[in-house]
Amino acid sequence: MEVRYLGNTEGISLTKNKIYEALDYEEVFLRVIDDTGEDYLYDSEKFQVIEE
C-alpha cells in the first residue's frame, strides 16, 4: 500500500508529504520502508493511505 507521511521531517528517516510503501499494519503501527531503504514501525496516525 502507498501512504503519505503527514508528520514533520525526521532526520534521514521520513520526509514530510513524501509517499512511502507500507508493508502492513501491526496494531496501531505501520511497517513502512523509509528513506534509509529499511522497513520500520511508525505510528499509523502520522500517515494517510493513498492506495491500498
Secondary structure, DSSP 8 states (H G I E B T S, - for coil): -EEEE-S--BTTTB-TT-EEEEEEEETTEEEEE-TTS-EEEEEGGGEEEEE-
